[in-house]
């Protein structure tokens, strides 16, 4: 374990923002993690996983702890299912590919989502009709307070749309160190209800899809719409899709006939923030080194040397404009630090 000084965090956040950590350490086992958490000389600590859901707006005057816990193993196996344990520092997409190679089903729709296994439950990552919670069995986390390990079952986690206990009452109190998934063997329950997947499978001329076909379809859809963070800095969806009352939605339809919506409950609908932002005229706009992606207005991008504050200012302008035009508040999905 080696604590370094004045390290650029540019390689550690998918937005590619160049801020400096006063101190930085990468930990690859639980013992080191416990030890580093107990260091009294660094009262200010920032835990960094895949860095795919954060916007860094200033230097960090403290110790950045990079969670580099690796390893994937099968815990138990039955005829139709398997429990797999993946450590927090595993790259999410590589874990998805490992599952597909082993013919373990359930997370193929979540292919190519940036980030690591350990941060996936925090915001209950989701795409194309599947959420992490659908295969989540439990997770282990270390309490920052007592430095002891604690297990969280699915119901402990209070999963919801882009939300969990780790964004609510347990926020900032735990570090997830591993996640157990319950995946299918043999009889996979495929989720192909999303139109985009069905059309992509048609293009691929696949009529009886395997989990591998679905993963391939999702990868092509994502590659066509979302920028690759290795080429253009970004953090996926910057905003959450807002939930509004049906009553308000019906009043909006009078002026905006083509406004899309997804049902949420008897009285509420979800409206795609990407649509609102596009209608507000922001899609594809570029301001120097930062802007809004040309194929998906939900995604803010860093073309090179953007500052976190540039992107933050742009996000506020978008929020203000969307509110002025539609009377809807859109909330950031990424964490702003
Ligand atoms: N739309 C527009 N303009 C845009 C973008 C979208 O009009 O610039 C419209 C589309 O035409 C469509 C609707 O908005 O009618 C929904 O678009 P899409 O299917 O692309 O999905 P989304 O609601 O924008 C959500 C997730 C994505 C996930 C996709 C696919 C959130 C905040 N985002 O996006 O998650 O991949 O569904 O399931 O829920 C992420 O979190 O990083 C992410 C990419």
Boltz pocket constraint, residues with backbone or C-beta under 6 A from the ligand:
constraints:
  - pocket:
      binder: B
      contacts: [[A, 126], [A, 127], [A, 128], [A, 129], [A, 226], [A, 235], [A, 236], [A, 237], [A, 239], [A, 240], [A, 241], [A, 260], [A, 272], [A, 273], [A, 274], [A, 275], [A, 276], [A, 278], [A, 283], [A, 295], [A, 296], [A, 297], [A, 298], [A, 333]]
      max_distance: 6.0
